[in-house]
Amino acid sequence: MARIRRLPESLINRIAAGEVVERPTAALKELVENAIDAGARQITVTLEQGGLTGIEVTDDGIGMAPDDIALALERHATSKLPDEAIEEVATLGFRGEALPSIASVARLTIESRPRAASQGWRRVVDHGETIADEPAALPPGTRIRVEDVFAKVPARRKFLRSARSEYGACHDIMRRLAMARPEIGFTLSNEGRRIFAVQPDEDLPTRVSRLIARELADNAVAIDFTRGQVDEPVRLTGLAGLPTYNRGVADHQYLFVNGRPVKDRLLTGAVRGAYADMLARDRHAVLALFLDIPTHLVDVNVHPAKTEVRFRDPQAIRGMIVSGLRQALDTGDRRSAQAPSQTAMRAWQSEPWQADLPAQTDVTRGSAFTVQESVATFGAFPTADARPHGPAGAIAAPVFEPQGRAEPAEEAPQDAARFPMGIARGQVAETYIVAEAEDGLVLVDQHAAHERLVLERLRAAGAEEGARRSQALLIPQVVELDETDCDRIEGAAEKLGTLGLVVERFGPDAMLVRAMPGAIRGGDPAKLLQDIADDIAVNGDALLLEERLDLVLATMACHGSVRAGRRLNVAEMNALLREMERTPRSGQCNHGRPTWVKLSMADVEKLFGRK
């Protein structure tokens, strides 16, 4: 057996680089975080082939002297920990591993100049070997260039993805860092093409909307929620998309802790819990959440990549996020993704459809009918016997088949401005209510809207508590699971009890189910516990049971609501509109679809060429 020996510094750096520099994206993240920590106000990033052949990061921060450049390339050398209080770290970087790790697996060029210095300095390290150390001309700040990542480590190079994939990952991390620091300007370019450029000192909603999607600003609510003691507040801010503005994947959820982009299953699970009764399970919210928490209440030294965090009181943080999101959504609960999309606007016909009209209705022959004759003729079209006949005696096609229904128009009340949903004017296809609001035309899906109203009524009447009421099993059932799964369920037993599921440990690899929620009492306890254990493993919390109980209530609401195809009179339609104005979250149905949309008067005028 070989004797134990000390590894050379170059090999140590290459081993460390396996965790710190997994791919070009990781190197880019470390360099931009260093620029942020250096107090930069403008950061410019240039990529070549998505970062595979070149990454250049330029900033206008405090810069480094020649001695500091040399020291920065040594392992565990950093300016960000003045003492040993690592739990109080407030900077993005602190481990002192990034630069030496990058220099060991790539060609690294550092050029830097402090503001008070008359000239800058350049140091070039090629895969761990210093090949240049000389003066350089550059403005105050730092410019770092990384080339040929893993060029001399073929075992790692062959596992890199395509240039397109690496570019996508670099774009994502730059978007996250730019969102986290609206006070800093960022510019990203790839292959000579500018991808985005944001100016410093933007307000947070503007920065988030520019980087995620411009329409998010009109389809989101602002969050500002604070909990905790006065001297140690925990604050949640950001932008949360309305439930009707959702995506099929969760890649538009951006989470930050003390300005650090993170991917944490606790935070992801809290977002899912907050939107639980407003989105279908296969749809995901669009949002950016910023959590500011005292440094001693969170541990950021979990992984070298620094994308994971651990909270001292994770359940309190989860509860705060759920409460903050729901409170913010309640303030915008009567809104929906109401602006029609460009596709929907183009679907409106700019000219009426021209059918082969019978001779009696030829509109080109001048005044073919008086108004009374026209009304009589059109009114007779639904019956086949009254339709006009063509020259050969065949029944001609009608000009139109009415599907809408309206009652005599009524004067809008004097206080119409108090009714944001407008005044009912008619019904289309016995499914959609047409209402006139002060600022446009409102279309309401009567079934989806009433379904949400009935669900909120059920909750107000205590139906939710009834669904969660425990029903004891005549014979308690033993469910065998892996020991790890048993540990997870045992840790969540108290919460499961509040939802009606009473369980207790029954040996190292089994759980005893004593009671089931009344709403799902006929279910299979073994399958339910396995699903809950898997849910806790993925999301860090037992969300599945609560979602299933919500589904029971949603089904009850669906069956008890007004169906599409039911004819409503004007009084019933107005009553539905008024209740929507009073009911929380009435802008979306139980599955996240909009219950109403609005066509502004400006859009109507565009359709007719008035604007």
C-alpha positions, 0 to 999 in steps of 0.5 A: 500500500502506498504511503500517505503523502502531501499533494502538490498545490497544483493538484489540490487546486485541480481537485478543488476546481471540480466543485467550484468550477463545474462548468463555464457558468460556475466560473462566470458566477464567481467572477461576477460575484467578486465584481459585486463585492468589489463595489462595482457600479457597472459590470460588463460580461463578454462571452465567446461560444457561450463561455466555452472558449472565452469569458471576460468580466470588466468592472469599475470596482476598487481594483487590486494592487500587484501584491493583492493580485498575487495573493488572490491566486492563492487558495483560501486567501480573501479580503471578505473575512476580516475575522473568524465570524464566518456566520456573519458573512455579508458578501457573496464570496468568502471562501477564497477558492474561486480564482486559484481553482479557475487558474488551475483549469484554464488560462486566467488573465487578471488586469487591475488598477486601484483608483489611486494608482497611476498604472495597472498590473497584469498577471497571466496564469495558464493552468496553474503556471504563471507566464506573465506578471507585468504593468498594464494600461487600463482604467480604474477597476478590474478586468478578468479573462478566462480562456480554454476552460479544461483545455488541458483536462480532457477528462473534464472537457469532454463532459462539457455541453454544447455552446448553446447549452452553456450560453443558456446557463450563463444567460440565466445566472447573469439574469439572476445576479442582475435582478439581485442588484438593481443598484448596479448596471449590467451588460451581457454580450455573446459572440459580439451580440448584446443580449441585455443591458440594464442601467444602475439604480433601477427600481426593483419591479422595473429591473425584474420585469425587464429581465423576466418578461415585460408583461409581468409588470402588468400581471403581478403584484408587489410584495413587502412583508415583514416579520420578526423583532424590531431589531432583527426583522425578516423582510420579504419583497419582490414581484409575484405573478398573478395566478392567471399568469403562469408557466408550464415549468418552474424555471421562471421562479427566482429566489434570493436570500440577502441578495444571493441567488439560491435554489432552495427546496424549502423556498420552492415548496413555500411558493407552491403552497402559497399558490396551492388553491389557485393553480393546477398542479402542472402549472407554475407561478412566475415570480422573484422573491427577495428575502432579507434576514439577519446573517446569524439566522441563515447559513450560506456556507453549505456548498462551495457553489453557495447556491444552497442555504440553511435557515435556523427556523425553516418552518417560520421562514416557510410560513412567512413566505406563504403568508406574504405571498397570499397577502400580496395576492389578496390585494390584487385578487380581483385582477387577472391577466386581463390584457388580451394577447397580440395573438388574440387581438389579431384573431379579430376580423378586420372586415366582416365575413362575406357570404354568398348572399341571396338576391334579396339581401344584396347590399350593393343594390342601394336601399334594398330594405327599410329598417323594419323589413331588415329587422323582420327578415333577419329575425326570421332567419333561425327558422328554415321555412322563413329563409329566403330562397335562391333562383333555383328554389334552394334554401339560401344560407343565413347571413348569421346565426345569432348565439348571443342574447341581450336585454333592453339596455339600461342606463348605467347607475350614477355610481358606476365608477364603484363597479370595476367589473362593469354593468351586465349588457348581455350573454354570449353562447350562454357561457360568457357575460358581456359587461360594460365598465367605465374603461372598457369591455369586460368578458366573464366566464360565468362557470369559472367565476362562479366556481371560485365564488362557491369555493370561497363560500365553502371555506367561509362556511367551515367546509375546509375544517370539515374536510380535514376532520379526522375519522378514526380507522376501525382497525389502525393500519400498519404501513411499511416504509423505508426508515428514511421515509418513516423519519420524514413522516414522523417529523411532519406528524404534527402538521399531518395531524392538523390536516386529519391524518393521525400517524405514529411510529411503529418500529424502525421501518413502519408507521401506524395510521390511526385516522384519515381525513374525512374527505379522503377516508376511502383512500389507500393509507399506504399509497398516501404515506408513500406519496407524502414521504416522496413529497417531503423529500422533494419539497422539504414539506408535506404539501401533497395532503393539503393539495388533495384536500383542496382538490376535494373542496374544488370538486364540490365547488365545481359541481355547485356552480353555474354551468356553461350553457345556463341562461342568466337574466341581467339581474343574475349577471349583475349579482355575479359581477358584484359578488366577484368584486367582493370576493378574494381571488375572484380573478382566477378559477381554482385551476389558475385560468382567468375568470374574466378579461378586459378589452380597453376602450383603446383596444376597441378603437384600434380594432375599428381604426380609430387610433 
